[in-house]
């Protein structure tokens, strides 16, 4: 059986280093907000060519704390509207709601699955104050156009990069509007991510010194000095062990992403079946292929067929956010492109531990379908 994702195989190359690092943390006897967290925050900020990285408990908290941080700074107010893709994982929308803001959903482009910038202006109202861009499946959203719209309408841009560690823009990872203060990116280090911990974890990367300082406080009960609480905060901290593990894996992130692109290139050039729609990619480094997502009108049939041929698959995602019971207030909304995507997508195996012969077997099976 070709596993959809083999985390044991992906992480086994670090086994000795993980054990040595765990021993070091245990010997140090400091488990929360210590040297390992500080080192990782510095390293990840440097990797992202940003000034600040504030680690938190998970990717959802990273998004929530960005929005709550902007509220504390007076740059957003409760009840403000935030433009967000209709086609995304529900966490993007939950973060907006958790900060007492109002999500305004916008359809994606069918080719890229990312938000369609052409449709953003028509959704902007006097209450619109921010755009949450999501780099879904690891593909960069059209940030130059999104940033231009945001500049024209004086909107904050927040990025959900939970699936896009190491993504590059115009051959340079630096954010196009990185000279401005109103910029923040949320990351998740959930174990399956391109940079995954052995548990939950997340981070906010920004060049906004004020925002970074507020989030540092918010993640720790709203406290900068012990037992002195300036804000109503939360407990959302990356622990020392996970930070240490992430430090070990960060040095291989670019190599792993290159392997993902190499496999994706094989899929795109060697899969030839008119029943299967392949994802769009311009072969630049603007995609890190957290997932390789194909589409077919016969998804259930194809999934069973691949299972019979020893190939595991997954669906990202079967139900669009606006049709989820948790978002009952949105259930009556209609987003035909989003709904079509959720009815047809199927994710096939793609990860750095995938062997060449396994890739060939997947390609052959899909071509014979």
Secondary structure, 3 states (H helix, E strand, C coil): CECCCCHHHHHHHHHHHHHHHHHHHHHHCCCECCHHHHHHHHHHHHHCCCCEEEEECCHHHHHHHHHHHHHHCCCCCCCCEEEEECCCCHHHHHHHHHCCCEEEEECECCCCCCECHHHCHHHCCCCEEEEEEECHHHECCCHHHHHHHHHHHCCEEEEECCCCCCCCECCECCCCCCCCCCEEEEEECCCCCCCCCCCCCEEEEECCHHHHHHHHHHCECCEEECCEECCCCCECCCEHHHHHHHHHHHCCHHHHHHHHHHHHHHHHHHCCCCCCECCCCCCCCCECCCCEEEECCCHHHHHHHHHHCCECEECCCCCCHHHCHHHHHHCCCCCHHHHHHHHHEEEECCCCCCCHHHHHHHHHHHHHC
